[in-house]
Amino acid sequence: MKILRVGIAGYGVVGKKRKKFIDKNERLNIVAISDITFQKKIVKRKDIYFLKDYKLLFDYNLDAVFIC
């Protein structure tokens, strides 16, 4: 079973709901989340990169990106 590496662009109400769904799915692994409200350009917490600029998502070899 292949585990897909995914990212989330936008971490408001919809992005947070999407993360909860992804966390419950064993075939999906969140690698990076971006949102313009994050204070720093790149921060890593619990194996997830939090990015200030959505363009940085393309640096993480993702299989899919959820636009929220």
CHARMM-style PDB file with segment names, atoms N, HN, CA, C and O in Angstrom:
ATOM      1  N   MET     1       0.852  -1.177   0.000  1.00  0.00      PROA
ATOM      2  CA  MET     1       0.000   0.000   0.000  1.00  0.00      PROA
ATOM      3  C   MET     1       0.899   1.241   0.000  1.00  0.00      PROA
ATOM      4  O   MET     1       1.738   1.413   0.884  1.00  0.00      PROA
ATOM      5  N   LYS     2       0.712   2.095  -0.996  1.00  0.00      PROA
ATOM      6  HN  LYS     2       0.030   1.955  -1.715  1.00  0.00      PROA
ATOM      7  CA  LYS     2       1.495   3.326  -1.086  1.00  0.00      PROA
ATOM      8  C   LYS     2       0.879   4.393  -0.185  1.00  0.00      PROA
ATOM      9  O   LYS     2      -0.336   4.593  -0.174  1.00  0.00      PROA
ATOM     10  N   ILE     3       1.733   5.065   0.562  1.00  0.00      PROA
ATOM     11  HN  ILE     3       2.720   4.902   0.553  1.00  0.00      PROA
ATOM     12  CA  ILE     3       1.287   6.181   1.393  1.00  0.00      PROA
ATOM     13  C   ILE     3       1.602   7.463   0.638  1.00  0.00      PROA
ATOM     14  O   ILE     3       2.752   7.720   0.282  1.00  0.00      PROA
ATOM     15  N   LEU     4       0.574   8.262   0.397  1.00  0.00      PROA
ATOM     16  HN  LEU     4      -0.360   8.054   0.686  1.00  0.00      PROA
ATOM     17  CA  LEU     4       0.737   9.501  -0.350  1.00  0.00      PROA
ATOM     18  C   LEU     4       1.238  10.614   0.543  1.00  0.00      PROA
ATOM     19  O   LEU     4       0.755  10.797   1.660  1.00  0.00      PROA
ATOM     20  N   ARG     5       2.208  11.355   0.042  1.00  0.00      PROA
ATOM     21  HN  ARG     5       2.600  11.206  -0.866  1.00  0.00      PROA
ATOM     22  CA  ARG     5       2.761  12.527   0.737  1.00  0.00      PROA
ATOM     23  C   ARG     5       1.930  13.736   0.309  1.00  0.00      PROA
ATOM     24  O   ARG     5       1.895  14.085  -0.871  1.00  0.00      PROA
ATOM     25  N   VAL     6       1.265  14.371   1.266  1.00  0.00      PROA
ATOM     26  HN  VAL     6       1.293  14.088   2.225  1.00  0.00      PROA
ATOM     27  CA  VAL     6       0.370  15.471   0.909  1.00  0.00      PROA
ATOM     28  C   VAL     6       0.734  16.758   1.638  1.00  0.00      PROA
ATOM     29  O   VAL     6       1.408  16.753   2.668  1.00  0.00      PROA
ATOM     30  N   GLY     7       0.262  17.855   1.062  1.00  0.00      PROA
ATOM     31  HN  GLY     7      -0.286  17.859   0.226  1.00  0.00      PROA
ATOM     32  CA  GLY     7       0.420  19.166   1.667  1.00  0.00      PROA
ATOM     33  C   GLY     7      -0.925  19.863   1.716  1.00  0.00      PROA
ATOM     34  O   GLY     7      -1.863  19.483   1.015  1.00  0.00      PROA
ATOM     35  N   ILE     8      -1.007  20.880   2.544  1.00  0.00      PROA
ATOM     36  HN  ILE     8      -0.244  21.189   3.113  1.00  0.00      PROA
ATOM     37  CA  ILE     8      -2.215  21.697   2.662  1.00  0.00      PROA
ATOM     38  C   ILE     8      -1.812  23.144   2.436  1.00  0.00      PROA
ATOM     39  O   ILE     8      -0.921  23.663   3.109  1.00  0.00      PROA
ATOM     40  N   ALA     9      -2.473  23.791   1.485  1.00  0.00      PROA
ATOM     41  HN  ALA     9      -3.197  23.370   0.939  1.00  0.00      PROA
ATOM     42  CA  ALA     9      -2.250  25.219   1.230  1.00  0.00      PROA
ATOM     43  C   ALA     9      -3.446  25.970   1.812  1.00  0.00      PROA
ATOM     44  O   ALA     9      -4.559  25.874   1.295  1.00  0.00      PROA
ATOM     45  N   GLY    10      -3.212  26.704   2.870  1.00  0.00      PROA
ATOM     46  HN  GLY    10      -2.307  26.782   3.289  1.00  0.00      PROA
ATOM     47  CA  GLY    10      -4.269  27.430   3.569  1.00  0.00      PROA
ATOM     48  C   GLY    10      -4.653  26.683   4.827  1.00  0.00      PROA
ATOM     49  O   GLY    10      -5.127  25.549   4.757  1.00  0.00      PROA
ATOM     50  N   TYR    11      -4.455  27.299   5.973  1.00  0.00      PROA
ATOM     51  HN  TYR    11      -4.069  28.220   6.030  1.00  0.00      PROA
ATOM     52  CA  TYR    11      -4.700  26.614   7.237  1.00  0.00      PROA
ATOM     53  C   TYR    11      -5.681  27.388   8.099  1.00  0.00      PROA
ATOM     54  O   TYR    11      -5.441  27.639   9.281  1.00  0.00      PROA
ATOM     55  N   GLY    12      -6.789  27.758   7.478  1.00  0.00      PROA
ATOM     56  HN  GLY    12      -6.984  27.554   6.519  1.00  0.00      PROA
ATOM     57  CA  GLY    12      -7.884  28.392   8.207  1.00  0.00      PROA
ATOM     58  C   GLY    12      -8.860  27.313   8.650  1.00  0.00      PROA
ATOM     59  O   GLY    12      -8.459  26.189   8.949  1.00  0.00      PROA
ATOM     60  N   VAL    13     -10.135  27.656   8.691  1.00  0.00      PROA
ATOM     61  HN  VAL    13     -10.462  28.569   8.448  1.00  0.00      PROA
ATOM     62  CA  VAL    13     -11.172  26.712   9.137  1.00  0.00      PROA
ATOM     63  C   VAL    13     -11.174  25.451   8.271  1.00  0.00      PROA
ATOM     64  O   VAL    13     -11.161  24.339   8.798  1.00  0.00      PROA
ATOM     65  N   VAL    14     -11.189  25.617   6.956  1.00  0.00      PROA
ATOM     66  HN  VAL    14     -11.200  26.521   6.528  1.00  0.00      PROA
ATOM     67  CA  VAL    14     -11.252  24.471   6.046  1.00  0.00      PROA
ATOM     68  C   VAL    14      -9.954  23.656   6.095  1.00  0.00      PROA
ATOM     69  O   VAL    14     -10.000  22.426   6.097  1.00  0.00      PROA
ATOM     70  N   GLY    15      -8.814  24.321   6.134  1.00  0.00      PROA
ATOM     71  HN  GLY    15      -8.776  25.320   6.132  1.00  0.00      PROA
ATOM     72  CA  GLY    15      -7.541  23.617   6.201  1.00  0.00      PROA
ATOM     73  C   GLY    15      -7.403  22.767   7.454  1.00  0.00      PROA
ATOM     74  O   GLY    15      -6.865  21.662   7.399  1.00  0.00      PROA
ATOM     75  N   LYS    16      -7.880  23.270   8.574  1.00  0.00      PROA
ATOM     76  HN  LYS    16      -8.317  24.168   8.619  1.00  0.00      PROA
ATOM     77  CA  LYS    16      -7.820  22.520   9.832  1.00  0.00      PROA
ATOM     78  C   LYS    16      -8.755  21.313   9.794  1.00  0.00      PROA
ATOM     79  O   LYS    16      -8.410  20.249  10.307  1.00  0.00      PROA
ATOM     80  N   LYS    17      -9.930  21.467   9.193  1.00  0.00      PROA
ATOM     81  HN  LYS    17     -10.211  22.332   8.776  1.00  0.00      PROA
ATOM     82  CA  LYS    17     -10.845  20.331   9.045  1.00  0.00      PROA
ATOM     83  C   LYS    17     -10.238  19.288   8.114  1.00  0.00      PROA
ATOM     84  O   LYS    17     -10.336  18.087   8.366  1.00  0.00      PROA
ATOM     85  N   ARG    18      -9.618  19.750   7.050  1.00  0.00      PROA
ATOM     86  HN  ARG    18      -9.539  20.725   6.845  1.00  0.00      PROA
ATOM     87  CA  ARG    18      -8.974  18.834   6.102  1.00  0.00      PROA
ATOM     88  C   ARG    18      -7.866  18.048   6.793  1.00  0.00      PROA
ATOM     89  O   ARG    18      -7.720  16.850   6.550  1.00  0.00      PROA
ATOM     90  N   LYS    19      -7.077  18.707   7.659  1.00  0.00      PROA
ATOM     91  HN  LYS    19      -7.196  19.681   7.856  1.00  0.00      PROA
ATOM     92  CA  LYS    19      -5.998  18.025   8.379  1.00  0.00      PROA
ATOM     93  C   LYS    19      -6.554  16.911   9.263  1.00  0.00      PROA
ATOM     94  O   LYS    19      -5.962  15.834   9.344  1.00  0.00      PROA
ATOM     95  N   LYS    20      -7.680  17.158   9.924  1.00  0.00      PROA
ATOM     96  HN  LYS    20      -8.161  18.032   9.858  1.00  0.00      PROA
ATOM     97  CA  LYS    20      -8.291  16.126  10.774  1.00  0.00      PROA
ATOM     98  C   LYS    20      -8.667  14.895   9.953  1.00  0.00      PROA
ATOM     99  O   LYS    20      -8.470  13.762  10.394  1.00  0.00      PROA
ATOM    100  N   PHE    21      -9.208  15.123   8.760  1.00  0.00      PROA
ATOM    101  HN  PHE    21      -9.368  16.043   8.402  1.00  0.00      PROA
ATOM    102  CA  PHE    21      -9.559  14.018   7.877  1.00  0.00      PROA
ATOM    103  C   PHE    21      -8.309  13.261   7.437  1.00  0.00      PROA
ATOM    104  O   PHE    21      -8.284  12.030   7.473  1.00  0.00      PROA
ATOM    105  N   ILE    22      -7.291  13.977   7.029  1.00  0.00      PROA
ATOM    106  HN  ILE    22      -7.312  14.976   6.999  1.00  0.00      PROA
ATOM    107  CA  ILE    22      -6.056  13.349   6.554  1.00  0.00      PROA
ATOM    108  C   ILE    22      -5.405  12.543   7.678  1.00  0.00      PROA
ATOM    109  O   ILE    22      -4.901  11.445   7.441  1.00  0.00      PROA
ATOM    110  N   ASP    23      -5.414  13.081   8.898  1.00  0.00      PROA
ATOM    111  HN  ASP    23      -5.823  13.973   9.090  1.00  0.00      PROA
ATOM    112  CA  ASP    23      -4.813  12.374  10.034  1.00  0.00      PROA
ATOM    113  C   ASP    23      -5.483  11.025  10.289  1.00  0.00      PROA
ATOM    114  O   ASP    23      -4.842  10.102  10.792  1.00  0.00      PROA
ATOM    115  N   LYS    24      -6.753  10.902   9.950  1.00  0.00      PROA
ATOM    116  HN  LYS    24      -7.274  11.652   9.541  1.00  0.00      PROA
ATOM    117  CA  LYS    24      -7.494   9.657  10.163  1.00  0.00      PROA
ATOM    118  C   LYS    24      -7.283   8.642   9.036  1.00  0.00      PROA
ATOM    119  O   LYS    24      -7.643   7.474   9.182  1.00  0.00      PROA
ATOM    120  N   ASN    25      -6.713   9.070   7.933  1.00  0.00      PROA
ATOM    121  HN  ASN    25      -6.421  10.019   7.813  1.00  0.00      PROA
ATOM    122  CA  ASN    25      -6.542   8.207   6.774  1.00  0.00      PROA
ATOM    123  C   ASN    25      -5.118   7.648   6.755  1.00  0.00      PROA
ATOM    124  O   ASN    25      -4.155   8.400   6.598  1.00  0.00      PROA
ATOM    125  N   GLU    26      -4.987   6.339   6.912  1.00  0.00      PROA
ATOM    126  HN  GLU    26      -5.769   5.728   7.039  1.00  0.00      PROA
ATOM    127  CA  GLU    26      -3.662   5.716   7.000  1.00  0.00      PROA
ATOM    128  C   GLU    26      -2.896   5.735   5.684  1.00  0.00      PROA
ATOM    129  O   GLU    26      -1.701   5.438   5.670  1.00  0.00      PROA
ATOM    130  N   ARG    27      -3.544   6.074   4.588  1.00  0.00      PROA
ATOM    131  HN  ARG    27      -4.514   6.316   4.599  1.00  0.00      PROA
ATOM    132  CA  ARG    27      -2.869   6.136   3.285  1.00  0.00      PROA
ATOM    133  C   ARG    27      -2.340   7.531   2.960  1.00  0.00      PROA
ATOM    134  O   ARG    27      -1.723   7.737   1.914  1.00  0.00      PROA
ATOM    135  N   LEU    28      -2.579   8.475   3.845  1.00  0.00      PROA
ATOM    136  HN  LEU    28      -3.080   8.307   4.694  1.00  0.00      PROA
ATOM    137  CA  LEU    28      -2.126   9.852   3.622  1.00  0.00      PROA
ATOM    138  C   LEU    28      -1.178  10.272   4.732  1.00  0.00      PROA
ATOM    139  O   LEU    28      -1.401   9.968   5.904  1.00  0.00      PROA
ATOM    140  N   ASN    29      -0.119  10.975   4.351  1.00  0.00      PROA
ATOM    141  HN  ASN    29       0.062  11.222   3.399  1.00  0.00      PROA
ATOM    142  CA  ASN    29       0.845  11.488   5.325  1.00  0.00      PROA
ATOM    143  C   ASN    29       1.068  12.975   5.035  1.00  0.00      PROA
ATOM    144  O   ASN    29       1.527  13.337   3.951  1.00  0.00      PROA
ATOM    145  N   ILE    30       0.746  13.827   5.997  1.00  0.00      PROA
ATOM    146  HN  ILE    30       0.374  13.534   6.878  1.00  0.00      PROA
ATOM    147  CA  ILE    30       0.955  15.265   5.824  1.00  0.00      PROA
ATOM    148  C   ILE    30       2.442  15.569   5.983  1.00  0.00      PROA
ATOM    149  O   ILE    30       3.059  15.241   6.997  1.00  0.00      PROA
ATOM    150  N   VAL    31       2.990  16.195   4.967  1.00  0.00      PROA
ATOM    151  HN  VAL    31       2.489  16.461   4.144  1.00  0.00      PROA
ATOM    152  CA  VAL    31       4.401  16.558   4.974  1.00  0.00      PROA
ATOM    153  C   VAL    31       4.566  18.044   5.270  1.00  0.00      PROA
ATOM    154  O   VAL    31       5.466  18.439   6.012  1.00  0.00      PROA
ATOM    155  N   ALA    32       3.675  18.882   4.676  1.00  0.00      PROA
ATOM    156  HN  ALA    32       2.944  18.561   4.073  1.00  0.00      PROA
ATOM    157  CA  ALA    32       3.826  20.331   4.832  1.00  0.00      PROA
ATOM    158  C   ALA    32       2.467  21.030   4.775  1.00  0.00      PROA
ATOM    159  O   ALA    32       1.540  20.594   4.093  1.00  0.00      PROA
ATOM    160  N   ILE    33       2.391  22.130   5.519  1.00  0.00      PROA
ATOM    161  HN  ILE    33       3.144  22.485   6.074  1.00  0.00      PROA
ATOM    162  CA  ILE    33       1.201  22.977   5.551  1.00  0.00      PROA
ATOM    163  C   ILE    33       1.668  24.417   5.367  1.00  0.00      PROA
ATOM    164  O   ILE    33       2.640  24.850   5.986  1.00  0.00      PROA
ATOM    165  N   SER    34       0.962  25.153   4.508  1.00  0.00      PROA
ATOM    166  HN  SER    34       0.173  24.801   4.005  1.00  0.00      PROA
ATOM    167  CA  SER    34       1.346  26.559   4.317  1.00  0.00      PROA
ATOM    168  C   SER    34       0.173  27.478   4.641  1.00  0.00      PROA
ATOM    169  O   SER    34      -0.991  27.136   4.436  1.00  0.00      PROA
ATOM    170  N   ASP    35       0.520  28.654   5.153  1.00  0.00      PROA
ATOM    171  HN  ASP    35       1.466  28.932   5.320  1.00  0.00      PROA
ATOM    172  CA  ASP    35      -0.484  29.689   5.416  1.00  0.00      PROA
ATOM    173  C   ASP    35       0.248  31.024   5.596  1.00  0.00      PROA
ATOM    174  O   ASP    35       1.295  31.091   6.240  1.00  0.00      PROA
ATOM    175  N   ILE    36      -0.316  32.069   5.022  1.00  0.00      PROA
ATOM    176  HN  ILE    36      -1.167  32.015   4.499  1.00  0.00      PROA
ATOM    177  CA  ILE    36       0.341  33.378   5.084  1.00  0.00      PROA
ATOM    178  C   ILE    36       0.365  33.963   6.492  1.00  0.00      PROA
ATOM    179  O   ILE    36       1.115  34.904   6.751  1.00  0.00      PROA
ATOM    180  N   THR    37      -0.437  33.426   7.402  1.00  0.00      PROA
ATOM    181  HN  THR    37      -1.047  32.662   7.191  1.00  0.00      PROA
ATOM    182  CA  THR    37      -0.464  33.965   8.769  1.00  0.00      PROA
ATOM    183  C   THR    37       0.641  33.399   9.663  1.00  0.00      PROA
ATOM    184  O   THR    37       0.852  33.898  10.768  1.00  0.00      PROA
ATOM    185  N   PHE    38       1.352  32.361   9.199  1.00  0.00      PROA
ATOM    186  HN  PHE    38       1.180  31.956   8.301  1.00  0.00      PROA
ATOM    187  CA  PHE    38       2.437  31.809  10.013  1.00  0.00      PROA
ATOM    188  C   PHE    38       3.525  32.865  10.181  1.00  0.00      PROA
ATOM    189  O   PHE    38       3.799  33.632   9.258  1.00  0.00      PROA
ATOM    190  N   GLN    39       4.138  32.901  11.350  1.00  0.00      PROA
ATOM    191  HN  GLN    39       3.915  32.278  12.100  1.00  0.00      PROA
ATOM    192  CA  GLN    39       5.105  33.938  11.686  1.00  0.00      PROA
ATOM    193  C   GLN    39       6.456  33.755  10.998  1.00  0.00      PROA
ATOM    194  O   GLN    39       7.073  34.731  10.571  1.00  0.00      PROA
ATOM    195  N   LYS    40       6.914  32.518  10.890  1.00  0.00      PROA
ATOM    196  HN  LYS    40       6.413  31.725  11.237  1.00  0.00      PROA
ATOM    197  CA  LYS    40       8.243  32.258  10.327  1.00  0.00      PROA
ATOM    198  C   LYS    40       8.116  31.617   8.954  1.00  0.00      PROA
ATOM    199  O   LYS    40       7.083  31.034   8.623  1.00  0.00      PROA
ATOM    200  N   LYS    41       9.173  31.729   8.159  1.00  0.00      PROA
ATOM    201  HN  LYS    41      10.012  32.202   8.428  1.00  0.00      PROA
ATOM    202  CA  LYS    41       9.172  31.191   6.795  1.00  0.00      PROA
ATOM    203  C   LYS    41       9.018  29.669   6.805  1.00  0.00      PROA
ATOM    204  O   LYS    41       8.191  29.127   6.072  1.00  0.00      PROA
ATOM    205  N   ILE    42       9.806  28.977   7.626  1.00  0.00      PROA
ATOM    206  HN  ILE    42      10.478  29.416   8.222  1.00  0.00      PROA
ATOM    207  CA  ILE    42       9.739  27.513   7.723  1.00  0.00      PROA
ATOM    208  C   ILE    42       9.949  27.092   9.174  1.00  0.00      PROA
ATOM    209  O   ILE    42      10.911  27.512   9.818  1.00  0.00      PROA
ATOM    210  N   VAL    43       9.039  26.257   9.685  1.00  0.00      PROA
ATOM    211  HN  VAL    43       8.258  25.916   9.162  1.00  0.00      PROA
ATOM    212  CA  VAL    43       9.158  25.686  11.029  1.00  0.00      PROA
ATOM    213  C   VAL    43       8.774  24.217  10.914  1.00  0.00      PROA
ATOM    214  O   VAL    43       7.806  23.879  10.232  1.00  0.00      PROA
ATOM    215  N   LYS    44       9.523  23.346  11.576  1.00  0.00      PROA
ATOM    216  HN  LYS    44      10.308  23.620  12.131  1.00  0.00      PROA
ATOM    217  CA  LYS    44       9.182  21.925  11.573  1.00  0.00      PROA
ATOM    218  C   LYS    44       8.742  21.520  12.969  1.00  0.00      PROA
ATOM    219  O   LYS    44       9.447  21.744  13.953  1.00  0.00      PROA
ATOM    220  N   ARG    45       7.537  20.906  13.034  1.00  0.00      PROA
ATOM    221  HN  ARG    45       6.965  20.724  12.235  1.00  0.00      PROA
ATOM    222  CA  ARG    45       7.002  20.392  14.298  1.00  0.00      PROA
ATOM    223  C   ARG    45       6.390  19.025  14.039  1.00  0.00      PROA
ATOM    224  O   ARG    45       5.563  18.879  13.138  1.00  0.00      PROA
ATOM    225  N   LYS    46       6.782  18.031  14.811  1.00  0.00      PROA
ATOM    226  HN  LYS    46       7.453  18.150  15.542  1.00  0.00      PROA
ATOM    227  CA  LYS    46       6.220  16.680  14.706  1.00  0.00      PROA
ATOM    228  C   LYS    46       6.197  16.178  13.264  1.00  0.00      PROA
ATOM    229  O   LYS    46       5.159  15.717  12.789  1.00  0.00      PROA
ATOM    230  N   ASP    47       7.302  16.259  12.580  1.00  0.00      PROA
ATOM    231  HN  ASP    47       8.146  16.632  12.966  1.00  0.00      PROA
ATOM    232  CA  ASP    47       7.466  15.762  11.210  1.00  0.00      PROA
ATOM    233  C   ASP    47       6.624  16.491  10.168  1.00  0.00      PROA
ATOM    234  O   ASP    47       6.474  15.986   9.056  1.00  0.00      PROA
ATOM    235  N   ILE    48       6.077  17.647  10.486  1.00  0.00      PROA
ATOM    236  HN  ILE    48       6.199  18.056  11.390  1.00  0.00      PROA
ATOM    237  CA  ILE    48       5.330  18.458   9.520  1.00  0.00      PROA
ATOM    238  C   ILE    48       6.016  19.814   9.405  1.00  0.00      PROA
ATOM    239  O   ILE    48       6.329  20.455  10.408  1.00  0.00      PROA
ATOM    240  N   TYR    49       6.244  20.238   8.163  1.00  0.00      PROA
ATOM    241  HN  TYR    49       5.989  19.717   7.348  1.00  0.00      PROA
ATOM    242  CA  TYR    49       6.805  21.564   7.917  1.00  0.00      PROA
ATOM    243  C   TYR    49       5.660  22.567   7.812  1.00  0.00      PROA
ATOM    244  O   TYR    49       4.692  22.341   7.087  1.00  0.00      PROA
ATOM    245  N   PHE    50       5.776  23.668   8.536  1.00  0.00      PROA
ATOM    246  HN  PHE    50       6.562  23.852   9.125  1.00  0.00      PROA
ATOM    247  CA  PHE    50       4.807  24.762   8.477  1.00  0.00      PROA
ATOM    248  C   PHE    50       5.477  25.909   7.723  1.00  0.00      PROA
ATOM    249  O   PHE    50       6.507  26.431   8.150  1.00  0.00      PROA
ATOM    250  N   LEU    51       4.882  26.289   6.603  1.00  0.00      PROA
ATOM    251  HN  LEU    51       4.045  25.865   6.257  1.00  0.00      PROA
ATOM    252  CA  LEU    51       5.502  27.226   5.674  1.00  0.00      PROA
ATOM    253  C   LEU    51       4.679  28.491   5.527  1.00  0.00      PROA
ATOM    254  O   LEU    51       3.451  28.428   5.460  1.00  0.00      PROA
ATOM    255  N   LYS    52       5.331  29.626   5.477  1.00  0.00      PROA
ATOM    256  HN  LYS    52       6.328  29.677   5.532  1.00  0.00      PROA
ATOM    257  CA  LYS    52       4.637  30.895   5.317  1.00  0.00      PROA
ATOM    258  C   LYS    52       4.179  31.117   3.871  1.00  0.00      PROA
ATOM    259  O   LYS    52       3.170  31.784   3.642  1.00  0.00      PROA
ATOM    260  N   ASP    53       4.902  30.570   2.903  1.00  0.00      PROA
ATOM    261  HN  ASP    53       5.722  30.028   3.089  1.00  0.00      PROA
ATOM    262  CA  ASP    53       4.617  30.785   1.481  1.00  0.00      PROA
ATOM    263  C   ASP    53       4.221  29.460   0.823  1.00  0.00      PROA
ATOM    264  O   ASP    53       4.968  28.485   0.905  1.00  0.00      PROA
ATOM    265  N   TYR    54       3.079  29.417   0.186  1.00  0.00      PROA
ATOM    266  HN  TYR    54       2.472  30.210   0.120  1.00  0.00      PROA
ATOM    267  CA  TYR    54       2.595  28.188  -0.446  1.00  0.00      PROA
ATOM    268  C   TYR    54       3.547  27.679  -1.531  1.00  0.00      PROA
ATOM    269  O   TYR    54       3.580  26.479  -1.803  1.00  0.00      PROA
ATOM    270  N   LYS    55       4.308  28.558  -2.141  1.00  0.00      PROA
ATOM    271  HN  LYS    55       4.281  29.533  -1.919  1.00  0.00      PROA
ATOM    272  CA  LYS    55       5.235  28.147  -3.201  1.00  0.00      PROA
ATOM    273  C   LYS    55       6.297  27.180  -2.677  1.00  0.00      PROA
ATOM    274  O   LYS    55       6.842  26.380  -3.437  1.00  0.00      PROA
ATOM    275  N   LEU    56       6.584  27.254  -1.399  1.00  0.00      PROA
ATOM    276  HN  LEU    56       6.141  27.904  -0.781  1.00  0.00      PROA
ATOM    277  CA  LEU    56       7.572  26.356  -0.804  1.00  0.00      PROA
ATOM    278  C   LEU    56       7.083  24.908  -0.759  1.00  0.00      PROA
ATOM    279  O   LEU    56       7.887  23.988  -0.608  1.00  0.00      PROA
ATOM    280  N   LEU    57       5.772  24.699  -0.888  1.00  0.00      PROA
ATOM    281  HN  LEU    57       5.118  25.446  -1.010  1.00  0.00      PROA
ATOM    282  CA  LEU    57       5.233  23.333  -0.902  1.00  0.00      PROA
ATOM    283  C   LEU    57       5.853  22.504  -2.025  1.00  0.00      PROA
ATOM    284  O   LEU    57       6.009  21.291  -1.891  1.00  0.00      PROA
ATOM    285  N   PHE    58       6.204  23.156  -3.127  1.00  0.00      PROA
ATOM    286  HN  PHE    58       6.078  24.142  -3.237  1.00  0.00      PROA
ATOM    287  CA  PHE    58       6.753  22.448  -4.276  1.00  0.00      PROA
ATOM    288  C   PHE    58       8.148  21.878  -4.013  1.00  0.00      PROA
ATOM    289  O   PHE    58       8.646  21.086  -4.813  1.00  0.00      PROA
ATOM    290  N   ASP    59       8.773  22.259  -2.927  1.00  0.00      PROA
ATOM    291  HN  ASP    59       8.368  22.903  -2.277  1.00  0.00      PROA
ATOM    292  CA  ASP    59      10.106  21.767  -2.569  1.00  0.00      PROA
ATOM    293  C   ASP    59      10.066  20.439  -1.800  1.00  0.00      PROA
ATOM    294  O   ASP    59      11.119  19.899  -1.460  1.00  0.00      PROA
ATOM    295  N   TYR    60       8.872  19.905  -1.520  1.00  0.00      PROA
ATOM    296  HN  TYR    60       8.016  20.343  -1.796  1.00  0.00      PROA
ATOM    297  CA  TYR    60       8.749  18.756  -0.620  1.00  0.00      PROA
ATOM    298  C   TYR    60       8.297  17.462  -1.284  1.00  0.00      PROA
ATOM    299  O   TYR    60       7.849  16.545  -0.596  1.00  0.00      PROA
ATOM    300  N   ASN    61       8.404  17.369  -2.607  1.00  0.00      PROA
ATOM    301  HN  ASN    61       8.768  18.114  -3.166  1.00  0.00      PROA
ATOM    302  CA  ASN    61       8.113  16.129  -3.324  1.00  0.00      PROA
ATOM    303  C   ASN    61       6.764  15.530  -2.913  1.00  0.00      PROA
ATOM    304  O   ASN    61       6.693  14.365  -2.522  1.00  0.00      PROA
ATOM    305  N   LEU    62       5.715  16.315  -3.002  1.00  0.00      PROA
ATOM    306  HN  LEU    62       5.773  17.262  -3.320  1.00  0.00      PROA
ATOM    307  CA  LEU    62       4.377  15.902  -2.593  1.00  0.00      PROA
ATOM    308  C   LEU    62       3.656  15.181  -3.728  1.00  0.00      PROA
ATOM    309  O   LEU    62       3.884  15.462  -4.905  1.00  0.00      PROA
ATOM    310  N   ASP    63       2.781  14.246  -3.351  1.00  0.00      PROA
ATOM    311  HN  ASP    63       2.596  14.018  -2.395  1.00  0.00      PROA
ATOM    312  CA  ASP    63       1.927  13.568  -4.324  1.00  0.00      PROA
ATOM    313  C   ASP    63       0.646  14.349  -4.583  1.00  0.00      PROA
ATOM    314  O   ASP    63       0.067  14.261  -5.666  1.00  0.00      PROA
ATOM    315  N   ALA    64       0.205  15.114  -3.587  1.00  0.00      PROA
ATOM    316  HN  ALA    64       0.675  15.186  -2.708  1.00  0.00      PROA
ATOM    317  CA  ALA    64      -1.032  15.893  -3.718  1.00  0.00      PROA
ATOM    318  C   ALA    64      -0.986  17.103  -2.789  1.00  0.00      PROA
ATOM    319  O   ALA    64      -0.333  17.093  -1.746  1.00  0.00      PROA
ATOM    320  N   VAL    65      -1.705  18.146  -3.208  1.00  0.00      PROA
ATOM    321  HN  VAL    65      -2.236  18.154  -4.056  1.00  0.00      PROA
ATOM    322  CA  VAL    65      -1.844  19.352  -2.369  1.00  0.00      PROA
ATOM    323  C   VAL    65      -3.325  19.683  -2.272  1.00  0.00      PROA
ATOM    324  O   VAL    65      -4.017  19.779  -3.285  1.00  0.00      PROA
ATOM    325  N   PHE    66      -3.800  19.853  -1.059  1.00  0.00      PROA
ATOM    326  HN  PHE    66      -3.238  19.775  -0.236  1.00  0.00      PROA
ATOM    327  CA  PHE    66      -5.180  20.295  -0.827  1.00  0.00      PROA
ATOM    328  C   PHE    66      -5.177  21.810  -0.726  1.00  0.00      PROA
ATOM    329  O   PHE    66      -4.496  22.382   0.126  1.00  0.00      PROA
ATOM    330  N   ILE    67      -5.941  22.458  -1.599  1.00  0.00      PROA
ATOM    331  HN  ILE    67      -6.494  21.993  -2.291  1.00  0.00      PROA
ATOM    332  CA  ILE    67      -6.048  23.918  -1.594  1.00  0.00      PROA
ATOM    333  C   ILE    67      -7.254  24.272  -0.723  1.00  0.00      PROA
ATOM    334  O   ILE    67      -8.398  23.965  -1.059  1.00  0.00      PROA
ATOM    335  N   CYS    68      -6.971  24.914   0.382  1.00  0.00      PROA
ATOM    336  HN  CYS    68      -6.042  25.164   0.655  1.00  0.00      PROA
ATOM    337  CA  CYS    68      -8.037  25.235   1.325  1.00  0.00      PROA
ATOM    338  C   CYS    68      -8.106  26.722   1.566  1.00  0.00      PROA
ATOM    339  OT1 CYS    68      -8.948  27.184   2.336  1.00  0.00      PROA
TER     340      CYS     68
END
